[in-house]
Amino acid sequence: MAAAAIIAAGYRCNIVSSQGYDIVMFDDKDIYRVEVKSSTKPKTQTRRHKNYKPYNYYVSRGSRTKRLISSNDADIVALVANDIKAVMFLPVKSVKVARVRKKPEDFGDETESLELALEAVRNDRLE
């Protein structure tokens, strides 16, 4: 689903088997590493927050000792909500916690979120 969103936004990409990322994305000048995280459906309601039903994404590395994903691992994280067939793209540097929670209404225009993530990555590369 993430690769389809990237292609629909006008970029080329390949799905790869690599440690740290799942998709290699290309534009006219650069290559971007995209890590894909998916969630089947929002978490069921809790007692404290009855109307809060987020998707949970674990954006960490390691099987026993977890560490937060970094720009050494990937450039962009693609959060996929399988049940509503939606993708949200975030620059890795904006991810500050190992478990990212997103509500269904947080998912919007996939191309816009990809362009915003790319802009952030490009700006970081210029620094």
DRENPA-3360 file (N, C-alpha, C; in nm, 2 decimals, always signed):
BEGIN
1 = MAAAAIIA = +0.08/-0.12/+0.00/+0.00/+0.00/+0.00/+0.09/+0.13/+0.00 ~ +0.20/+0.12/+0.08/+0.29/+0.24/+0.08/+0.35/+0.26/-0.05 ~ +0.40/+0.15/-0.12/+0.46/+0.17/-0.25/+0.36/+0.22/-0.35 ~ +0.23/+0.18/-0.34/+0.13/+0.23/-0.44/+0.11/+0.38/-0.41 ~ +0.11/+0.42/-0.29/+0.09/+0.56/-0.26/+0.21/+0.65/-0.31 ~ +0.33/+0.59/-0.30/+0.45/+0.66/-0.36/+0.44/+0.67/-0.51 ~ +0.40/+0.57/-0.57/+0.39/+0.57/-0.72/+0.28/+0.66/-0.76 ~ +0.17/+0.66/-0.69/+0.05/+0.75/-0.72/+0.09/+0.90/-0.71;
9 = AGYRCNIV = +0.19/+0.93/-0.62/+0.24/+1.06/-0.60/+0.34/+1.10/-0.71 ~ +0.37/+1.01/-0.80/+0.46/+1.04/-0.91/+0.61/+1.00/-0.89 ~ +0.64/+0.92/-0.79/+0.78/+0.88/-0.77/+0.80/+0.74/-0.81 ~ +0.92/+0.70/-0.83/+0.95/+0.56/-0.86/+1.00/+0.50/-0.73 ~ +0.98/+0.37/-0.71/+1.02/+0.30/-0.59/+1.04/+0.15/-0.62 ~ +1.12/+0.09/-0.53/+1.14/-0.06/-0.53/+1.12/-0.11/-0.39 ~ +1.06/-0.22/-0.38/+1.05/-0.29/-0.25/+1.17/-0.37/-0.23 ~ +1.24/-0.36/-0.12/+1.37/-0.43/-0.10/+1.37/-0.50/+0.03;
17 = SSQGYDIV = +1.46/-0.60/+0.04/+1.48/-0.67/+0.17/+1.61/-0.62/+0.22 ~ +1.60/-0.52/+0.31/+1.72/-0.46/+0.36/+1.70/-0.44/+0.51 ~ +1.80/-0.44/+0.59/+1.80/-0.41/+0.73/+1.77/-0.27/+0.75 ~ +1.66/-0.23/+0.80/+1.63/-0.09/+0.84/+1.53/-0.02/+0.75 ~ +1.50/-0.07/+0.63/+1.40/-0.01/+0.55/+1.34/-0.11/+0.45 ~ +1.22/-0.07/+0.40/+1.15/-0.17/+0.32/+1.14/-0.12/+0.17 ~ +1.14/+0.01/+0.15/+1.12/+0.06/+0.01/+1.24/+0.16/-0.01 ~ +1.29/+0.16/-0.14/+1.38/+0.26/-0.18/+1.30/+0.34/-0.28;
25 = MFDDKDIY = +1.30/+0.47/-0.26/+1.22/+0.57/-0.34/+1.31/+0.66/-0.41 ~ +1.28/+0.70/-0.53/+1.37/+0.78/-0.61/+1.29/+0.90/-0.66 ~ +1.36/+1.01/-0.67/+1.31/+1.13/-0.74/+1.42/+1.16/-0.85 ~ +1.42/+1.27/-0.91/+1.52/+1.30/-1.01/+1.66/+1.32/-0.96 ~ +1.68/+1.35/-0.83/+1.81/+1.37/-0.78/+1.86/+1.28/-0.67 ~ +1.76/+1.23/-0.59/+1.80/+1.16/-0.47/+1.73/+1.02/-0.45 ~ +1.79/+0.95/-0.35/+1.73/+0.82/-0.31/+1.68/+0.84/-0.17 ~ +1.57/+0.78/-0.13/+1.51/+0.79/+0.00/+1.48/+0.65/+0.05;
33 = RVEVKSST = +1.51/+0.62/+0.18/+1.48/+0.49/+0.24/+1.35/+0.51/+0.32 ~ +1.26/+0.42/+0.29/+1.13/+0.42/+0.36/+1.11/+0.30/+0.44 ~ +1.08/+0.32/+0.57/+1.05/+0.21/+0.65/+0.90/+0.20/+0.67 ~ +0.84/+0.09/+0.64/+0.69/+0.07/+0.65/+0.65/+0.00/+0.78 ~ +0.55/+0.06/+0.84/+0.49/+0.01/+0.96/+0.34/+0.00/+0.94 ~ +0.28/-0.11/+0.97/+0.14/-0.12/+0.95/+0.06/-0.17/+1.07 ~ -0.07/-0.13/+1.07/-0.16/-0.17/+1.17/-0.29/-0.22/+1.11 ~ -0.34/-0.33/+1.16/-0.46/-0.39/+1.10/-0.58/-0.30/+1.13;
41 = KPKTQTRR = -0.60/-0.26/+1.25/-0.71/-0.18/+1.29/-0.68/-0.10/+1.42 ~ -0.76/+0.00/+1.45/-0.74/+0.08/+1.57/-0.75/-0.01/+1.69 ~ -0.67/+0.03/+1.80/-0.68/-0.04/+1.92/-0.82/-0.02/+1.98 ~ -0.86/-0.13/+2.05/-1.00/-0.12/+2.12/-0.99/-0.01/+2.23 ~ -1.11/+0.04/+2.26/-1.12/+0.14/+2.36/-1.06/+0.10/+2.50 ~ -1.01/+0.20/+2.57/-0.97/+0.17/+2.71/-1.07/+0.23/+2.80 ~ -1.05/+0.20/+2.93/-1.15/+0.25/+3.03/-1.13/+0.40/+3.05 ~ -1.01/+0.45/+3.04/-0.98/+0.59/+3.06/-1.02/+0.68/+2.95;
49 = HKNYKPYN = -1.00/+0.63/+2.83/-1.03/+0.71/+2.71/-1.13/+0.63/+2.62 ~ -1.25/+0.64/+2.65/-1.35/+0.55/+2.58/-1.36/+0.58/+2.43 ~ -1.35/+0.71/+2.39/-1.36/+0.74/+2.25/-1.23/+0.75/+2.17 ~ -1.12/+0.72/+2.24/-0.99/+0.73/+2.17/-0.95/+0.59/+2.12 ~ -0.95/+0.57/+1.99/-0.92/+0.44/+1.93/-0.80/+0.46/+1.83 ~ -0.68/+0.46/+1.88/-0.57/+0.49/+1.78/-0.51/+0.36/+1.72 ~ -0.45/+0.38/+1.61/-0.36/+0.28/+1.55/-0.23/+0.29/+1.63 ~ -0.17/+0.18/+1.66/-0.04/+0.18/+1.72/+0.07/+0.13/+1.63;
57 = YYVSRGSR = +0.18/+0.20/+1.62/+0.29/+0.17/+1.54/+0.41/+0.17/+1.62 ~ +0.49/+0.06/+1.62/+0.61/+0.05/+1.69/+0.73/+0.08/+1.59 ~ +0.79/+0.20/+1.61/+0.89/+0.24/+1.52/+1.02/+0.23/+1.59 ~ +1.06/+0.11/+1.62/+1.19/+0.08/+1.69/+1.26/-0.03/+1.62 ~ +1.38/-0.05/+1.66/+1.47/-0.15/+1.60/+1.51/-0.24/+1.72 ~ +1.54/-0.37/+1.68/+1.60/-0.46/+1.78/+1.49/-0.56/+1.82 ~ +1.53/-0.68/+1.84/+1.43/-0.78/+1.89/+1.42/-0.79/+2.04 ~ +1.53/-0.78/+2.11/+1.53/-0.78/+2.26/+1.54/-0.64/+2.31;
65 = TKRLISSN = +1.64/-0.57/+2.28/+1.66/-0.44/+2.33/+1.62/-0.34/+2.22 ~ +1.51/-0.27/+2.24/+1.45/-0.18/+2.14/+1.52/-0.05/+2.15 ~ +1.54/+0.01/+2.03/+1.59/+0.15/+2.02/+1.51/+0.22/+1.91 ~ +1.49/+0.34/+1.93/+1.41/+0.43/+1.84/+1.47/+0.43/+1.70 ~ +1.39/+0.42/+1.60/+1.44/+0.43/+1.46/+1.51/+0.57/+1.45 ~ +1.62/+0.57/+1.37/+1.69/+0.69/+1.35/+1.72/+0.72/+1.20 ~ +1.77/+0.83/+1.17/+1.80/+0.86/+1.03/+1.92/+0.78/+0.97 ~ +1.98/+0.70/+1.06/+2.08/+0.60/+1.01/+2.01/+0.48/+0.96;
73 = DADIVALV = +1.89/+0.46/+1.00/+1.81/+0.34/+0.95/+1.73/+0.37/+0.83 ~ +1.66/+0.49/+0.82/+1.57/+0.52/+0.72/+1.55/+0.67/+0.71 ~ +1.49/+0.72/+0.61/+1.46/+0.87/+0.59/+1.32/+0.90/+0.63 ~ +1.23/+0.81/+0.59/+1.09/+0.83/+0.60/+1.02/+0.71/+0.66 ~ +0.92/+0.73/+0.74/+0.84/+0.62/+0.80/+0.70/+0.63/+0.73 ~ +0.66/+0.52/+0.68/+0.52/+0.51/+0.62/+0.43/+0.43/+0.72 ~ +0.33/+0.50/+0.77/+0.24/+0.44/+0.86/+0.12/+0.39/+0.78 ~ +0.09/+0.26/+0.78/-0.02/+0.21/+0.70/-0.13/+0.17/+0.79;
81 = ANDIKAVM = -0.25/+0.21/+0.76/-0.38/+0.17/+0.83/-0.45/+0.08/+0.73 ~ -0.43/-0.05/+0.75/-0.48/-0.15/+0.66/-0.63/-0.15/+0.64 ~ -0.71/-0.13/+0.75/-0.85/-0.14/+0.74/-0.92/-0.03/+0.66 ~ -0.85/+0.09/+0.66/-0.91/+0.20/+0.59/-0.83/+0.23/+0.46 ~ -0.73/+0.15/+0.44/-0.64/+0.16/+0.32/-0.59/+0.30/+0.31 ~ -0.52/+0.34/+0.41/-0.46/+0.48/+0.41/-0.31/+0.47/+0.46 ~ -0.23/+0.57/+0.41/-0.09/+0.58/+0.44/-0.06/+0.72/+0.48 ~ +0.02/+0.73/+0.59/+0.07/+0.86/+0.63/+0.22/+0.85/+0.63;
89 = FLPVKSVK = +0.29/+0.95/+0.57/+0.44/+0.95/+0.57/+0.49/+1.05/+0.67 ~ +0.59/+1.02/+0.74/+0.66/+1.11/+0.84/+0.81/+1.10/+0.82 ~ +0.87/+1.21/+0.83/+1.02/+1.21/+0.83/+1.07/+1.14/+0.96 ~ +1.17/+1.06/+0.95/+1.21/+0.98/+1.06/+1.26/+1.07/+1.18 ~ +1.31/+1.19/+1.15/+1.36/+1.28/+1.25/+1.25/+1.34/+1.33 ~ +1.12/+1.33/+1.28/+1.01/+1.38/+1.36/+0.95/+1.28/+1.46 ~ +1.00/+1.16/+1.45/+0.95/+1.05/+1.53/+1.03/+1.05/+1.66 ~ +0.97/+1.08/+1.77/+1.04/+1.10/+1.90/+1.01/+0.99/+2.00;
97 = VARVRKKP = +0.91/+0.91/+1.97/+0.88/+0.80/+2.07/+0.87/+0.67/+1.99 ~ +0.90/+0.55/+2.06/+0.90/+0.42/+1.99/+0.76/+0.38/+1.95 ~ +0.66/+0.42/+2.02/+0.52/+0.38/+1.98/+0.45/+0.51/+1.94 ~ +0.42/+0.51/+1.81/+0.34/+0.62/+1.75/+0.19/+0.58/+1.75 ~ +0.11/+0.67/+1.79/-0.04/+0.65/+1.79/-0.10/+0.75/+1.70 ~ -0.19/+0.70/+1.61/-0.26/+0.79/+1.51/-0.40/+0.75/+1.51 ~ -0.49/+0.85/+1.51/-0.64/+0.82/+1.50/-0.67/+0.81/+1.35 ~ -0.78/+0.74/+1.32/-0.82/+0.73/+1.18/-0.83/+0.86/+1.11;
105 = EDFGDETE = -0.88/+0.96/+1.18/-0.90/+1.09/+1.12/-0.77/+1.17/+1.10 ~ -0.66/+1.12/+1.16/-0.53/+1.18/+1.13/-0.48/+1.15/+0.99 ~ -0.53/+1.05/+0.93/-0.49/+1.01/+0.79/-0.56/+1.10/+0.69 ~ -0.48/+1.17/+0.61/-0.54/+1.26/+0.51/-0.49/+1.23/+0.38 ~ -0.45/+1.33/+0.31/-0.40/+1.32/+0.17/-0.26/+1.26/+0.18 ~ -0.25/+1.14/+0.11/-0.12/+1.07/+0.12/-0.01/+1.14/+0.04 ~ -0.04/+1.20/-0.07/+0.06/+1.27/-0.15/+0.11/+1.39/-0.07 ~ +0.02/+1.46/-0.01/+0.06/+1.58/+0.08/+0.15/+1.54/+0.19;
113 = SLELALEA = +0.12/+1.43/+0.26/+0.20/+1.39/+0.37/+0.34/+1.34/+0.32 ~ +0.34/+1.28/+0.20/+0.47/+1.24/+0.14/+0.55/+1.36/+0.10 ~ +0.49/+1.46/+0.04/+0.56/+1.58/+0.00/+0.62/+1.65/+0.12 ~ +0.54/+1.66/+0.23/+0.59/+1.72/+0.35/+0.71/+1.65/+0.41 ~ +0.70/+1.52/+0.42/+0.81/+1.43/+0.47/+0.93/+1.45/+0.38 ~ +0.92/+1.45/+0.25/+1.03/+1.47/+0.16/+1.09/+1.61/+0.18 ~ +1.01/+1.71/+0.20/+1.06/+1.85/+0.22/+1.15/+1.85/+0.35 ~ +1.10/+1.79/+0.45/+1.18/+1.78/+0.58/+1.31/+1.71/+0.56;
121 = VRNDRLE = +1.31/+1.60/+0.49/+1.43/+1.52/+0.47/+1.53/+1.60/+0.38 ~ +1.48/+1.66/+0.28/+1.57/+1.74/+0.19/+1.63/+1.86/+0.27 ~ +1.55/+1.92/+0.35/+1.60/+2.03/+0.43/+1.71/+1.99/+0.53 ~ +1.69/+1.87/+0.59/+1.79/+1.81/+0.68/+1.92/+1.78/+0.60 ~ +1.91/+1.73/+0.48/+2.03/+1.70/+0.40/+2.11/+1.83/+0.36 ~ +2.04/+1.94/+0.36/+2.11/+2.06/+0.32/+2.19/+2.12/+0.44 ~ +2.15/+2.08/+0.56/+2.22/+2.14/+0.68/+2.36/+2.07/+0.70;
% end
